[in-house]
């Protein structure tokens, strides 16, 4: 069976501009993975709009950043009166390493990103194993290539 990979993104940018709490994230079609979140402001650097896998995106519920919940587990859940935010965005890819790296290559063209080899031991994504981390020089985004 071929290895599967995912690309996750998170950072200060999404919370600073309020992208982490937009109602579109809770659309059942997004949480099931049938539809993507489309937001012209959801981009990393000067790249195209980031396409999102809502079912695989992780949410923080009631300020509990230790137990992140994937979107697929929120389908049908009543979140009224609950504090939630997007914590780890999963980029929409075909599951191959090459497709995830294609997104990273477009981002690296800006020249503001560098690999963070020393942090691989701590997996800040609650699935799989981090292969490579990248951070931008401004502290706005972290990207992680994860082998699932």
Backbone bond lengths (Angstrom), bond angles and torsions (degrees), N, CA, C in turn:
res aa  C-N    CA-C-N  psi(-1)  N-CA   C-N-CA  omega(-1)  CA-C   N-CA-C  phi
1 X - - - 1.445 - - 1.536 108.91 -
2 X 1.339 117.71 131.57 1.466 120.19 -179.51 1.534 111.42 -67.70
3 X 1.317 115.42 148.99 1.456 120.34 177.75 1.523 109.77 -69.77
4 X 1.328 115.42 146.55 1.459 121.66 178.41 1.525 108.62 -110.86
5 X 1.315 115.38 142.81 1.454 121.58 -179.30 1.525 110.12 -129.97
6 X 1.323 114.66 153.66 1.460 121.19 175.24 1.518 108.07 -136.08
7 X 1.313 115.87 153.24 1.449 121.70 175.39 1.522 107.55 -116.88
8 X 1.332 115.65 121.23 1.465 122.08 178.90 1.517 109.66 -109.55
9 X 1.317 115.66 147.37 1.463 122.06 178.72 1.520 109.46 -135.98
10 X 1.331 115.74 140.70 1.462 120.81 175.88 1.519 108.53 -158.14
11 X 1.303 115.69 168.35 1.459 119.14 177.13 1.507 113.13 154.72
12 X 1.302 114.78 -178.54 1.461 122.00 -176.82 1.516 113.33 -62.91
13 X 1.328 117.01 -32.09 1.461 120.50 -174.40 1.520 112.48 -54.62
14 X 1.330 117.59 -49.10 1.467 118.99 -173.99 1.526 112.34 -64.58
15 X 1.325 117.79 -33.99 1.463 118.95 178.76 1.524 111.41 -79.73
16 X 1.321 117.69 -35.49 1.462 120.65 -179.14 1.523 112.46 -63.23
17 X 1.306 117.64 -32.71 1.468 120.11 179.84 1.535 112.57 -103.48
18 X 1.327 117.38 5.63 1.458 121.39 175.79 1.511 115.53 78.99
19 X 1.323 117.70 12.37 1.469 119.84 179.50 1.521 112.73 -68.00
20 X 1.318 117.92 -21.04 1.466 121.54 -175.41 1.522 113.59 -79.30
21 X 1.324 118.30 -6.02 1.465 120.96 -177.32 1.528 113.60 -127.66
22 X 1.287 117.19 14.76 1.470 119.84 -178.77 1.527 110.10 -69.07
23 X 1.321 117.39 137.28 1.474 121.43 -178.13 1.528 113.91 -56.15
24 X 1.318 118.46 -27.05 1.472 121.00 -178.67 1.529 112.22 -58.29
25 X 1.334 117.99 -26.87 1.459 120.80 179.08 1.522 112.29 -62.35
26 X 1.344 116.81 -29.15 1.466 120.41 -175.39 1.524 113.69 -94.49
27 X 1.309 117.41 6.11 1.461 120.81 175.69 1.531 107.38 -60.36
28 X 1.336 118.68 126.16 1.470 120.29 -178.40 1.532 113.64 -53.90
29 X 1.333 117.62 -35.01 1.466 120.30 179.22 1.534 110.56 -66.44
30 X 1.328 117.45 -34.42 1.465 121.79 176.82 1.525 109.52 -69.65
31 X 1.326 116.67 -46.38 1.467 120.95 -178.48 1.529 112.20 -64.18
32 X 1.320 117.35 -31.21 1.469 121.35 177.16 1.522 111.99 -79.06
33 X 1.332 117.00 -17.35 1.463 121.03 -176.63 1.511 113.39 90.10
34 X 1.345 117.41 9.23 1.462 121.36 179.49 1.523 112.49 -79.80
35 X 1.326 116.35 -20.87 1.460 122.10 -175.52 1.529 107.60 -142.36
36 X 1.309 115.95 151.32 1.462 119.79 178.70 1.520 110.77 -101.76
37 X 1.326 115.53 152.72 1.453 120.36 171.72 1.518 106.35 -71.41
38 X 1.311 116.47 126.69 1.453 119.98 178.06 1.521 107.06 -115.78
39 X 1.322 115.75 112.67 1.455 121.30 -179.88 1.518 107.12 -144.78
40 X 1.313 116.64 116.92 1.464 121.34 -177.46 1.522 112.16 -59.85
41 X 1.327 118.28 -20.33 1.462 121.60 179.72 1.527 113.20 -86.48
42 X 1.319 116.72 -8.41 1.460 120.72 -178.13 1.523 109.37 -88.87
43 X 1.333 114.45 85.07 1.458 120.43 179.23 1.520 107.95 -143.81
44 X 1.295 114.93 155.92 1.450 120.74 178.40 1.524 106.48 -108.22
45 X 1.305 116.31 114.53 1.460 120.40 -176.25 1.513 110.33 65.34
46 X 1.316 116.32 -137.96 1.464 121.44 -178.01 1.519 111.96 -101.09
47 X 1.330 117.13 29.55 1.463 120.98 -178.51 1.514 110.33 -86.48
48 X 1.317 115.36 177.96 1.460 120.64 173.75 1.521 109.44 -66.97
49 X 1.318 115.85 167.31 1.462 121.43 177.07 1.523 109.22 -55.97
50 X 1.329 116.28 133.78 1.459 122.04 179.36 1.522 109.44 -75.08
51 X 1.320 116.72 123.78 1.462 121.11 175.60 1.516 108.01 -84.54
52 X 1.332 116.65 138.12 1.458 121.78 -168.49 1.521 112.19 -119.28
53 X 1.319 115.87 139.20 1.462 123.80 169.80 1.532 105.91 -93.53
54 X 1.324 117.01 96.12 1.466 121.79 -176.09 1.514 113.60 -64.82
55 X 1.320 117.28 -33.72 1.468 120.74 -179.50 1.520 111.12 -66.11
56 X 1.329 117.38 -33.40 1.455 121.74 -178.96 1.516 114.72 -95.89
57 X 1.326 116.85 -3.99 1.466 121.26 177.52 1.525 108.33 -73.44
58 X 1.339 116.17 141.78 1.464 120.55 -178.37 1.526 111.45 -99.82
59 X 1.332 114.41 137.42 1.458 122.83 -179.27 1.523 110.05 -113.40
60 X 1.312 114.69 145.53 1.462 121.90 171.99 1.530 106.41 -99.19
61 X 1.325 116.84 126.86 1.463 122.54 -178.23 1.526 108.51 -113.87
62 X 1.335 115.90 131.71 1.474 122.24 179.26 1.521 113.03 50.43
63 X 1.328 115.83 45.37 1.473 122.67 174.84 1.531 113.44 60.15
64 X 1.339 118.15 22.53 1.462 121.72 179.52 1.525 108.88 -98.31
65 X 1.342 117.09 89.69 1.457 120.35 -178.17 1.527 112.96 -83.48
66 X 1.315 117.15 3.99 1.473 121.17 176.83 1.527 112.02 -90.55
67 X 1.331 116.92 -23.28 1.463 121.88 -177.57 1.526 109.32 -125.54
68 X 1.320 115.57 77.46 1.454 120.53 -179.21 1.526 110.14 -75.03
69 X 1.327 115.77 142.98 1.465 122.43 -174.76 1.523 109.42 -113.27
70 X 1.350 118.00 127.91 1.469 118.98 176.54 1.527 110.58 -70.21
71 X 1.324 115.00 148.33 1.457 120.84 -178.87 1.512 114.11 -50.98
72 X 1.333 117.99 -39.57 1.472 121.08 -177.63 1.524 112.17 -59.29
73 X 1.350 117.12 -26.33 1.465 120.48 179.28 1.533 112.87 -83.11
74 X 1.321 116.86 -4.87 1.466 120.50 179.13 1.525 112.80 -97.55
75 X 1.333 117.33 -6.09 1.463 120.77 179.59 1.525 108.93 -60.04
76 X 1.327 115.83 124.96 1.461 121.15 178.13 1.520 114.52 81.17
77 X 1.306 117.98 -4.37 1.466 121.16 -179.66 1.522 109.71 -83.39
78 X 1.323 117.07 134.04 1.460 122.16 178.80 1.525 108.36 -80.47
79 X 1.324 115.92 112.19 1.455 120.93 -178.93 1.532 112.18 -105.26
80 X 1.330 116.71 12.01 1.464 118.30 176.57 1.525 108.26 -69.12
81 X 1.309 115.64 134.59 1.454 120.45 -177.77 1.515 114.07 80.38
82 X 1.330 116.72 3.42 1.462 121.98 -179.35 1.533 107.71 -110.75
83 X 1.314 116.91 138.18 1.456 120.93 174.77 1.529 107.96 -83.63
84 X 1.315 116.42 126.91 1.458 120.67 179.74 1.524 108.64 -139.67
85 X 1.320 115.14 158.18 1.457 121.20 171.76 1.524 108.31 -159.80
86 X 1.320 116.01 155.13 1.452 121.02 174.30 1.520 107.50 -74.63
87 X 1.322 116.02 132.79 1.458 120.77 -177.92 1.526 112.50 -111.04
88 X 1.329 118.05 -48.41 1.464 123.31 -178.91 1.522 108.16 -129.62
89 X 1.323 117.10 108.45 1.465 122.33 -179.96 1.527 108.46 -80.56
90 X 1.323 115.55 128.69 1.468 118.69 174.34 1.525 107.85 -97.93
91 X 1.320 115.16 119.13 1.457 120.36 178.64 1.520 109.39 -67.85
92 X 1.313 116.50 143.77 1.463 121.49 177.06 1.525 108.53 -76.09
93 X 1.326 115.90 116.95 1.465 122.37 177.32 1.525 107.98 -136.72
94 X 1.335 115.65 176.35 1.467 118.95 177.08 1.529 112.11 -88.40
95 X 1.331 117.24 5.91 1.457 121.39 177.89 1.520 114.93 91.75
96 X 1.334 116.05 -3.11 1.462 118.50 178.74 1.527 110.33 -92.77
97 X 1.311 114.15 155.29 1.467 120.38 175.82 1.529 110.23 -61.08
98 X 1.338 116.19 -40.82 1.457 121.59 -177.82 1.528 111.81 -61.16
99 X 1.330 117.39 -40.85 1.464 119.67 -178.85 1.527 110.71 -69.20
100 X 1.323 117.11 -39.78 1.461 119.81 176.84 1.527 110.16 -63.91
101 X 1.317 117.04 -42.43 1.462 120.50 -179.66 1.529 112.30 -69.51
102 X 1.326 116.90 -24.53 1.470 120.82 175.18 1.524 109.53 -61.93
103 X 1.322 116.90 -41.96 1.462 121.42 178.49 1.524 109.91 -65.99
104 X 1.331 116.10 -44.70 1.464 120.58 179.66 1.533 110.25 -61.92
105 X 1.338 117.52 -40.32 1.471 120.73 -179.02 1.524 110.65 -60.98
106 X 1.326 116.81 -40.36 1.468 119.91 178.36 1.525 110.80 -63.94
107 X 1.313 116.07 -37.60 1.464 121.02 -179.79 1.534 110.53 -72.07
108 X 1.322 116.48 -39.92 1.462 120.44 -178.82 1.524 112.97 -66.76
109 X 1.339 117.41 -20.46 1.460 120.27 177.76 1.521 111.15 -59.91
110 X 1.332 117.47 -26.04 1.463 121.07 176.80 1.524 111.13 -67.00
111 X 1.332 117.06 -22.01 1.449 121.77 178.32 1.513 114.85 78.42
112 X 1.315 118.17 7.86 1.467 121.76 -176.88 1.522 113.16 -100.27
113 X 1.327 118.49 6.74 1.457 121.43 -175.56 1.517 111.36 -116.07
114 X 1.329 115.14 145.44 1.454 119.81 176.31 1.521 109.25 -139.88
115 X 1.330 115.51 151.37 1.458 120.64 178.70 1.515 109.98 -72.88
116 X 1.331 114.75 147.73 1.464 121.96 -179.69 1.523 108.53 -120.99
117 X 1.311 117.54 77.31 1.464 122.34 -175.14 1.519 114.07 -64.08
118 X 1.312 118.45 -34.55 1.467 120.48 -172.81 1.523 114.04 -71.79
119 X 1.313 119.63 -11.94 1.459 120.54 -176.87 1.522 113.71 -98.81
120 X 1.300 119.51 8.48 1.465 121.28 -177.83 1.525 113.10 -64.16
121 X 1.305 117.32 -26.94 1.466 120.23 -177.17 1.528 111.60 -65.36
122 X 1.321 117.50 -29.63 1.462 121.11 179.34 1.517 108.70 -99.26
123 X 1.323 116.96 114.44 1.458 120.75 -179.06 1.521 109.51 -90.12
124 X 1.309 116.66 103.39 1.454 121.49 -179.31 1.527 112.34 -86.92
125 X 1.327 116.59 7.82 1.460 122.75 173.04 1.525 105.76 -117.18
126 X 1.337 117.94 127.29 1.476 119.53 -171.81 1.532 116.36 -77.79
127 X 1.317 117.42 25.04 1.468 120.75 174.70 1.518 108.78 -141.33
128 X 1.311 116.21 154.99 1.454 121.68 172.21 1.510 114.84 57.99
129 X 1.324 113.94 -156.34 1.459 121.83 -178.66 1.529 109.02 -131.92
130 X 1.321 116.42 129.69 1.459 120.24 179.55 1.518 109.38 -69.11
131 X 1.330 115.59 128.93 1.457 122.70 177.17 1.530 109.27 -93.03
132 X 1.328 116.18 -47.19 1.456 121.88 -178.76 1.521 109.53 -147.89
133 X 1.327 115.24 143.05 1.467 122.24 173.59 1.521 108.89 -116.75
134 X 1.331 115.52 145.68 1.456 121.23 172.64 1.517 107.31 -130.01
135 X 1.318 116.24 145.65 1.464 121.08 173.82 1.517 108.26 -132.49
136 X 1.334 114.55 146.44 1.458 117.22 175.50 1.523 109.01 -83.36
137 X 1.312 115.87 157.94 1.458 121.76 -175.54 1.525 113.19 -70.34
138 X 1.329 117.39 -10.13 1.461 121.41 -176.95 1.527 112.60 -102.61
139 X 1.323 117.35 -0.34 1.461 121.06 178.69 1.511 114.62 73.51
140 X 1.336 117.15 20.93 1.457 120.50 -177.39 1.522 113.73 -95.08
141 X 1.320 118.09 -27.90 1.459 121.76 -175.86 1.521 111.29 -138.44
142 X 1.333 114.95 143.89 1.458 123.04 166.37 1.519 105.92 -124.99
143 X 1.313 116.37 137.82 1.471 122.58 177.18 1.519 107.86 -120.96
144 X 1.318 116.32 143.32 1.465 120.24 178.06 1.525 109.72 -135.21
145 X 1.327 115.49 125.31 1.455 121.63 169.82 1.518 105.91 -86.75
146 X 1.333 116.35 121.75 1.462 121.73 -174.25 1.524 109.76 -119.97
147 X 1.318 115.67 129.13 1.467 119.39 171.84 1.523 106.89 -87.24
148 X 1.306 115.85 123.18 1.477 121.23 -176.60 1.511 111.76 -87.05
